[in-house]
Amino acid sequence: MDGKTFARIGAIAFVAVAITAAVIELTRNDAATEIRTVSRPHVGDPGSLRATLRHCRDLGEAASRDAVCLKAWAENRDRFLGATSPEAH
């Protein structure tokens, strides 16, 4: 056999394997994927929280001593992590 024939046989084998894999994948019956939604408790107006966080960002280091910023960061952390705040209990 010369190189061309060997290359053609290899290409045909590769295409046959690819077609077989595609047919197997298309005919496979997977169990229906269950989609769940997670509801988050409403912590407050996200627009006002966003404005407060931007204000705290602009304060710089002084924000670490500001009670409003500390509360806003805690609220944002709870909202992000999906945790309930202690006031809700």
C-alpha positions as CSV (number, residue, x, y, z in Angstrom):
1,M,0.0,0.0,0.0
2,D,1.2,3.4,-0.7
3,G,0.7,6.5,1.5
4,K,-2.4,7.9,-0.3
5,T,-4.3,4.7,0.1
6,F,-3.3,4.4,3.8
7,A,-4.4,8.1,4.4
8,R,-7.8,7.4,2.7
9,I,-8.4,4.4,4.8
10,G,-7.6,6.3,7.9
11,A,-9.9,9.2,6.9
12,I,-12.7,6.8,6.2
13,A,-12.2,5.1,9.5
14,F,-12.2,8.5,11.3
15,V,-15.4,9.6,9.6
16,A,-17.1,6.3,10.4
17,V,-16.2,6.6,14.1
18,A,-17.4,10.2,14.2
19,I,-20.7,9.3,12.6
20,T,-21.2,6.3,14.9
21,A,-20.5,8.5,18.0
22,A,-22.9,11.2,16.7
23,V,-25.7,8.6,16.2
24,I,-25.2,7.1,19.6
25,E,-25.3,10.6,21.2
26,L,-28.4,11.6,19.4
27,T,-30.3,8.4,20.2
28,R,-29.4,8.4,23.9
29,N,-32.3,9.0,26.2
30,D,-31.3,11.2,29.1
31,A,-33.5,11.7,32.1
32,A,-35.2,15.1,32.0
33,T,-33.1,17.7,33.7
34,E,-35.0,19.2,36.6
35,I,-34.8,23.0,36.8
36,R,-35.2,24.5,40.2
37,T,-35.5,28.1,41.0
38,V,-34.3,29.6,44.2
39,S,-36.3,32.4,45.7
40,R,-34.4,35.0,47.6
41,P,-35.9,37.0,50.4
42,H,-36.4,40.6,49.5
43,V,-33.9,42.5,51.6
44,G,-34.6,46.0,50.4
45,D,-34.7,48.2,47.4
46,P,-31.7,47.1,45.3
47,G,-31.5,50.6,43.7
48,S,-31.0,52.3,47.0
49,L,-28.6,49.6,48.2
50,R,-26.6,50.1,45.0
51,A,-26.5,53.9,45.5
52,T,-25.3,53.4,49.1
53,L,-22.6,50.9,48.0
54,R,-21.4,53.4,45.4
55,H,-21.3,56.2,48.0
56,C,-19.3,53.9,50.4
57,R,-16.9,53.1,47.6
58,D,-16.3,56.7,47.0
59,L,-15.6,57.3,50.7
60,G,-12.6,55.1,50.6
61,E,-11.0,54.1,53.9
62,A,-13.4,56.2,55.9
63,A,-16.2,53.9,54.8
64,S,-14.8,51.1,57.1
65,R,-15.8,53.3,60.1
66,D,-19.2,54.4,58.7
67,A,-22.2,52.6,60.3
68,V,-24.3,53.1,57.1
69,C,-21.6,51.5,55.0
70,L,-21.1,48.6,57.3
71,K,-24.9,47.9,57.3
72,A,-25.0,48.2,53.5
73,W,-22.1,45.8,53.1
74,A,-23.8,43.3,55.4
75,E,-27.0,43.5,53.5
76,N,-25.3,43.1,50.2
77,R,-23.3,40.1,51.5
78,D,-26.5,38.5,52.7
79,R,-28.3,39.2,49.4
80,F,-25.3,37.7,47.5
81,L,-25.0,34.6,49.6
82,G,-28.7,34.1,49.9
83,A,-28.5,34.1,53.7
84,T,-31.3,35.5,55.8
85,S,-30.5,38.4,58.1
86,P,-30.8,38.0,61.9
87,E,-33.5,40.6,61.9
88,A,-35.7,38.3,59.8
89,H,-35.8,35.6,62.5
